[in-house]
């Protein structure tokens, strides 16, 4: 008895489209790599750069007993706002950095933050020490 078997279709991959894509990628990378260098070789004139003086960083420090220092200058709580207004008028970033002892009174911390905002500070950064760092 003869059995009729179905013919097996052979699997073949047409390589022509794959080769076309590889050649297109090759041409693309060759063309784009040639545009990295400018076409014109210019010798630009020299000029003296403007003095890039960084603005003074405003750091407010609060002692454990509530004493307030701005950039190592002792300031009373009442004189803090006018002092900060004068300093912040010269600073385009309007940033204040606040460093306080961990044992400082929380009420003074809030008052200083409030006075800094009233003086025009748009950004108040709270400074801290990273875990594992020694005492400074």
Secondary structure, DSSP 8 states (H G I E B T S, - for coil): ---------------HHHHHHHHHHHHHHHHHHHTSS-SS------------------EEEE-TTS-EEETTEEE-HHHHHHHHHHHHHT-SS-EEEEEE-TTS-HHHHHHHHHHHHHHT-SEEEE----TT----
